[in-house]
Amino acid sequence: MPHFNIDDLDFANILKLSMQDLLKEKAENILREEIKNVLENEPVGEENSRNGYYSRTLDTIYGRIEDLAVPRDRKGDFTTQMFEPYKRRMVAVDELVVQLYQHRVGVRQVGLIMKSLLGEQYSPGTISNITSAVMEDVIEWQNRPLKKRYCALFLDALFVKVRRDTVGKEAVYIVLGITPEGHREILGFYVGGVESSNGWQEILLDLRKRGVQEVLVGVFDGLPGLEEAFKSIFPKADVQRCVVHKVRSTMNKARKKDQAELSLDLKRVYTSSTFEEAEKVLKEIKEKWKKTYSRELASWEEDLPVLLTFLHYPEEIQKYIYTTNLIERTNKEVRKRLKTMNSLPNIEAAEKIIYLTSIDYNDRWARRKLGGFGLAYETILNMFDERYPKS
């Protein structure tokens, strides 16, 4: 064990070098025990024995270990479970690279960070190779079986710049579900093309193939054809048009001086306790604004049934399903994690980051229920049983 001069090295470096030496010593002890165990359990009649050592380097989270003594057997069959043959990094190092990548650190920046930890810079190619292993997990995750029942499905898309022949915006379709118990879950994401109702129909069909059969309500914005696409896959489900999107759309068409007052009037509509009360309030508002916004308020009248679907659900959960806010907050975080890259080199790069963000959210949400679902649980189960009776 080398001796350190406290004047030459700071405490952090002393600790790092001490950990490297300790890890090297322990690793070599484990390797000696491992080959001993292998040789002692050779089948009767097999003639095999130890045949010295070879040296190799190994990258660890404490830095690079030089000249690690790895034992050999005469047949050359011995492999250790500590690391894969020809692999110069321990799993923890790869996990660190993936975690940095997940948290919006660009490929070149990851290389520099690894240099500060290991003393040698990882090339962008090496970093890309490490993160490429994530794609196998992405494909498996995108094809995983899903639960049969979801109280609500939220649909929303965001857009990212992806480089193909040229840089262009690609839609990222994201579906978030809420279970009857109140757990949120990102069910899937799909990257490519422009947002369309046909694209959503394919995605919803994929969800059904993966096990989703019973849905109470779909929550989304007013994309043309989306309601029909949703109902074609889940015909017994209700549709809730996002109220916030509708208000925003109306405000964009209103004069600035009228926006505050008109917004308060519309709030009286969607905060009504019954559909009949909302109809009455809307009638009053139409009369009040008939000379200025008759077309916009006629649109509210036409869309009122799908804007107030949430009133048919337990009061404890209405605040979650009258708007797409739940999924929009999630998508905002996805955008933040994609933002560090001006444009992504390919669709796979986008998928890796979105996947890592999604599993991070799902892990957290699995331990936490949305408030109100506990009180509404029996009512929700009754709604499923009424809408999807067992044959």
C-alpha positions in Angstrom: 0.0 0.0 0.0 1.6 3.3 -1.0 2.2 6.1 1.5 0.7 9.5 0.8 2.1 12.9 1.7 -0.8 15.1 2.9 0.9 18.1 1.5 1.0 16.6 -2.0 -2.5 15.3 -2.3 -5.8 16.7 -1.1 -8.1 14.5 1.0 -10.4 13.6 -1.8 -7.5 12.2 -3.9 -6.2 10.3 -0.9 -9.6 8.7 -0.4 -10.0 7.9 -4.1 -6.5 6.2 -4.3 -7.2 4.4 -1.0 -10.5 3.0 -2.4 -8.8 1.9 -5.6 -6.1 0.0 -3.7 -8.7 -1.5 -1.3 -11.0 -2.5 -4.3 -8.0 -4.0 -6.2 -7.0 -6.1 -3.1 -10.6 -7.3 -2.5 -11.2 -8.0 -6.2 -8.1 -10.1 -6.5 -9.1 -12.1 -3.3 -12.5 -12.7 -4.8 -11.0 -13.8 -8.1 -8.6 -16.3 -6.3 -11.6 -17.7 -4.4 -13.6 -17.9 -7.5 -11.1 -20.0 -9.5 -10.4 -22.2 -6.5 -14.1 -23.0 -6.3 -14.3 -23.7 -10.0 -11.4 -26.1 -10.0 -12.6 -27.9 -6.8 -15.9 -28.5 -8.6 -14.5 -29.8 -11.8 -16.0 -33.2 -13.0 -14.1 -36.3 -11.9 -11.4 -37.1 -14.4 -11.0 -33.6 -15.7 -7.4 -32.5 -15.4 -7.2 -28.8 -14.9 -5.2 -26.5 -12.6 -4.2 -22.9 -12.1 -1.9 -21.4 -14.7 -0.7 -18.1 -13.3 -2.2 -14.7 -13.9 -2.7 -12.1 -16.5 -2.9 -8.3 -15.9 -5.7 -6.1 -17.0 -7.2 -2.7 -16.3 -10.7 -2.2 -14.9 -12.7 1.0 -14.7 -14.7 1.4 -11.5 -16.7 4.2 -9.9 -13.6 4.9 -7.8 -11.4 5.3 -10.8 -9.2 3.0 -13.0 -7.5 0.0 -11.4 -4.2 -0.8 -13.1 -2.6 -4.2 -13.3 -5.5 -6.2 -11.8 -4.2 -9.8 -11.4 -6.7 -12.2 -13.0 -6.0 -15.9 -12.5 -6.0 -18.4 -15.4 -6.6 -22.1 -15.6 -4.6 -24.4 -18.0 -7.6 -25.1 -20.2 -8.4 -21.4 -20.5 -12.1 -21.9 -19.5 -12.2 -19.8 -16.4 -14.4 -16.7 -16.6 -15.3 -14.5 -13.6 -18.7 -13.2 -12.8 -17.2 -10.0 -11.6 -16.9 -8.6 -15.2 -17.5 -9.9 -18.7 -14.5 -11.1 -20.7 -12.9 -8.3 -22.7 -15.0 -5.7 -20.9 -13.0 -3.0 -19.3 -15.7 -1.5 -17.2 -17.7 -2.6 -14.2 -21.5 -2.4 -14.5 -21.7 0.5 -12.1 -19.6 2.6 -14.5 -22.0 1.9 -17.3 -24.9 2.8 -15.1 -23.2 6.1 -14.2 -22.8 7.0 -17.9 -26.5 6.2 -18.5 -27.6 8.2 -15.5 -25.6 11.2 -16.7 -27.1 10.8 -20.1 -30.6 10.6 -18.6 -30.1 13.9 -16.7 -29.5 16.0 -19.8 -25.7 15.7 -19.9 -24.6 15.6 -23.6 -22.3 12.9 -24.9 -19.2 15.0 -25.0 -19.8 16.4 -21.5 -20.2 12.8 -20.2 -16.8 12.0 -21.7 -15.2 14.9 -19.8 -16.9 13.9 -16.5 -15.7 10.3 -16.9 -12.2 11.6 -17.5 -12.3 13.5 -14.2 -13.4 10.3 -12.4 -11.2 7.7 -14.2 -8.3 9.7 -15.4 -8.9 8.9 -19.1 -11.5 10.5 -21.4 -14.2 8.3 -22.9 -14.7 9.1 -26.6 -18.2 10.1 -27.8 -18.2 6.7 -29.6 -17.7 4.8 -26.4 -20.4 6.8 -24.6 -22.8 6.1 -27.5 -22.0 2.4 -27.4 -22.7 2.3 -23.6 -26.0 4.1 -24.0 -26.9 2.0 -27.1 -27.4 -0.9 -24.7 -30.4 1.0 -23.4 -32.2 0.5 -26.8 -32.7 -3.2 -26.0 -34.5 -2.1 -22.8 -36.5 0.5 -24.7 -37.8 -2.2 -27.1 -38.7 -4.6 -24.3 -40.4 -1.8 -22.3 -42.4 -0.6 -25.3 -43.7 -4.2 -25.8 -44.4 -5.0 -22.1 -47.8 -6.3 -21.2 -50.2 -3.7 -19.7 -52.9 -3.9 -17.1 -56.5 -4.7 -18.2 -58.2 -1.7 -16.6 -57.4 2.0 -16.6 -59.7 4.6 -15.1 -58.4 7.3 -17.5 -56.0 7.5 -20.5 -54.4 10.9 -21.2 -53.1 11.5 -24.7 -50.7 14.3 -25.6 -47.9 15.0 -28.0 -44.7 17.1 -27.9 -42.3 17.9 -30.6 -38.5 17.4 -30.8 -35.9 18.3 -33.4 -34.4 15.1 -34.9 -31.7 15.0 -37.6 -32.5 12.7 -40.6 -31.2 14.1 -43.9 -32.0 17.5 -42.5 -33.2 18.6 -39.1 -37.0 18.5 -38.6 -39.6 18.4 -35.9 -40.9 15.0 -35.0 -44.0 14.3 -32.9 -43.6 12.3 -29.7 -46.9 10.6 -28.8 -47.2 9.9 -25.1 -49.9 8.0 -23.3 -50.4 8.3 -19.5 -52.8 6.0 -17.6 -54.4 6.2 -14.2 -55.3 2.9 -12.6 -58.5 2.4 -10.6 -56.4 2.7 -7.5 -55.0 6.1 -8.5 -51.5 5.2 -9.7 -50.1 7.0 -12.7 -48.2 5.2 -15.3 -46.6 6.1 -18.7 -48.0 3.3 -20.9 -45.9 4.1 -23.9 -44.3 6.7 -26.2 -43.9 6.7 -29.9 -41.6 9.0 -31.9 -42.0 10.0 -35.5 -43.9 12.0 -38.1 -46.5 14.6 -37.5 -49.3 14.3 -35.0 -52.5 13.0 -36.5 -55.6 11.1 -35.5 -54.4 8.1 -37.6 -51.2 8.1 -35.7 -53.1 8.1 -32.4 -55.4 5.3 -33.7 -52.3 3.0 -34.3 -51.0 3.8 -30.8 -54.3 3.0 -29.1 -54.5 -0.2 -31.1 -51.0 -1.1 -29.8 -52.2 -0.5 -26.2 -55.1 -2.8 -26.7 -52.9 -5.5 -28.2 -50.7 -5.2 -25.1 -53.6 -5.9 -22.7 -55.6 -2.7 -22.2 -59.3 -3.7 -22.5 -61.4 -1.6 -20.2 -61.1 2.2 -20.1 -63.6 4.6 -18.5 -62.5 7.9 -20.0 -60.0 9.3 -22.5 -58.7 12.8 -21.9 -57.2 14.8 -24.7 -57.4 18.1 -26.7 -59.5 18.9 -29.8 -57.2 17.4 -32.5 -59.5 16.8 -35.5 -60.5 13.1 -35.7 -59.0 12.1 -32.4 -62.3 11.5 -30.7 -63.4 9.2 -33.5 -60.0 7.4 -33.4 -60.3 6.9 -29.7 -63.8 5.6 -29.8 -62.9 3.2 -32.6 -60.6 1.3 -30.2 -62.4 1.9 -26.9 -66.0 2.3 -27.9 -67.4 2.0 -24.4 -65.1 4.7 -23.0 -66.2 8.3 -22.4 -64.3 11.3 -24.0 -63.3 14.3 -21.9 -62.1 17.2 -24.0 -59.5 19.3 -22.2 -61.2 22.3 -20.7 -58.0 24.3 -20.4 -57.2 23.9 -24.1 -60.7 25.1 -24.9 -60.5 28.2 -22.7 -57.0 28.9 -24.2 -58.4 28.6 -27.8 -61.3 31.0 -27.0 -59.0 33.5 -25.4 -56.8 33.6 -28.5 -59.8 34.8 -30.4 -60.9 37.4 -27.9 -59.9 41.0 -27.7 -57.3 41.7 -25.0 -59.7 44.0 -23.1 -62.3 41.3 -22.9 -60.1 38.3 -22.0 -60.2 38.6 -18.2 -64.0 39.0 -18.0 -64.8 36.4 -20.6 -62.4 33.9 -18.9 -64.2 34.4 -15.6 -67.6 33.9 -17.3 -66.4 30.6 -18.9 -65.1 29.5 -15.5 -68.7 29.7 -14.2 -69.6 27.1 -16.9 -67.0 24.4 -16.2 -67.2 24.9 -12.4 -71.0 24.2 -12.3 -72.0 21.3 -10.2 -74.3 19.8 -12.8 -74.6 19.7 -16.5 -78.0 21.5 -16.4 -76.6 24.3 -14.3 -73.7 24.7 -16.8 -76.2 24.9 -19.7 -78.1 27.6 -17.9 -74.9 29.6 -17.2 -73.7 29.3 -20.8 -77.1 30.5 -22.1 -76.6 33.7 -20.0 -73.1 34.2 -21.2 -74.2 33.7 -24.8 -76.7 36.5 -24.4 -74.2 38.8 -22.7 -71.6 38.4 -25.5 -73.8 37.7 -28.5 -72.7 40.8 -30.4 -69.0 40.0 -30.0 -68.3 36.3 -29.5 -71.4 34.4 -30.8 -69.4 32.0 -32.9 -66.9 31.1 -30.1 -69.7 30.6 -27.6 -71.7 28.5 -30.1 -68.6 26.2 -30.2 -68.8 25.9 -26.4 -72.5 25.0 -26.7 -71.7 22.3 -29.3 -68.7 20.8 -27.3 -70.4 21.1 -23.9 -71.2 17.4 -23.5 -67.5 16.4 -24.0 -66.2 19.3 -22.0 -68.2 18.4 -18.9 -67.9 14.6 -19.1 -66.0 14.8 -15.8 -69.2 15.7 -14.0 -70.3 12.0 -14.4 -67.4 10.9 -12.3 -66.8 10.9 -8.5 -66.2 14.5 -7.2 -63.0 13.3 -5.5 -61.3 12.7 -8.9 -62.9 15.3 -11.1 -60.0 17.7 -10.7 -57.7 15.2 -12.4 -59.7 14.4 -15.5 -61.2 17.7 -16.7 -57.9 18.7 -18.2 -54.7 17.2 -19.6 -52.6 19.0 -17.0 -51.3 15.7 -15.5 -49.7 14.6 -18.8 -48.6 18.1 -19.8 -46.6 18.4 -16.6 -44.9 15.1 -17.4 -44.2 16.2 -21.0 -42.7 19.5 -19.7 -40.1 17.4 -17.8 -39.4 15.3 -20.9 -38.9 18.5 -22.9 -36.4 19.8 -20.3 -34.4 16.6 -20.5 -34.3 16.8 -24.3 -33.6 20.6 -24.4 -29.8 20.4 -23.8 -29.4 19.0 -27.3 -30.2 21.5 -30.0 -31.2 18.6 -32.3 -31.0 14.9 -31.6 -28.7 12.8 -33.9 -31.5 10.3 -34.6 -34.8 8.9 -33.3 -33.0 6.4 -31.1 -31.3 9.2 -29.2 -34.7 10.7 -28.4 -36.2 7.3 -27.5 -33.4 6.6 -25.0 -33.9 9.9 -23.1 -37.7 9.6 -23.1 -37.5 6.0 -21.9 -35.2 6.8 -19.0 -37.4 9.7 -18.0 -40.5 7.4 -18.3 -39.2 4.6 -16.1 -38.0 7.2 -13.5 -41.5 8.6 -13.3 -43.2 5.1 -13.2 -40.9 4.0 -10.4 -41.9 7.0 -8.3 -45.6 6.8 -9.2 -45.8 3.1 -8.3 -45.3 4.2 -4.6 -47.7 7.1 -4.6 -51.5 7.3 -5.3 -53.3 10.4 -6.4 -55.4 11.8 -3.6 -59.1 11.1 -3.8 -58.9 7.8 -5.5 -59.1 5.9 -2.2 -62.4 7.5 -1.4 -63.8 7.0 -4.9 -62.4 3.4 -5.4 -65.7 1.5 -4.8 -67.6 3.9 -7.1 -64.9 3.5 -9.8 -65.1 -0.3 -9.6 -68.9 -0.1 -9.9 -68.5 2.0 -13.0 -66.3 -0.6 -14.6 -68.7 -3.4 -13.7 -71.6 -1.5 -15.2 -69.8 -0.6 -18.4 -67.9 -3.9 -18.8 -70.2 -6.6 -17.4 -68.7 -10.0 -17.0 -70.1 -12.5 -19.4 
